[in-house]
Amino acid sequence: MTAAQPALDQAFRALSDPTRRAVVQALGRGPASVSDLARPFEMALPSFLQHLKVLEESGLITTAKAGRVRTCTLHKEPLAAAETWLEAQRNLWTQRLDQLDAFVLQLRNDEETP
C-alpha cells in the first residue's frame, strides 16, 4: 500500500454516495453555502451535514464560516488522485484486452492455416 492509498480510499468512500457526488458536482461550479447545497435534497439538515462531514474528512471540501453563513469549497487534488488511479487501471485493462484480442486473432489464424 502506498502513502497515498488512505487518501484515495477516503475519496472513493466519499464519492460512493449519490448525495455527496451531487454536492461535489455543485461545488465544481464554485463555492456555495450549506443552505444552497442542501436545498435540492429532501433530508433533514443534520443528515445533510453528515454528508458534508464525510466530504470534508476526505479532503474533497473545506468549509469556512463568515457570520452565520458556512461556505463550502471544492478541493480538486483528491479528485485528481482518483482520476490518476482510474486512468492507470484503464490503461492496464486496455493493454490486457489488446493482448487477449491479439491472442484470439492468432488462434483464429492458426486454425485457418493448413
Secondary structure, DSSP 4 states (H G I P E B T S, - for coil): --TTHHHHHHHHHHHTSHHHHHHHHHHTT--EEHHHHHTTS-S-HHHHHHHHHHHHHTTSEEEEEETTEEEEEE--HHHHHHHHHHHHHHHHHHHHHHHHHHHHHHHHHHHH--
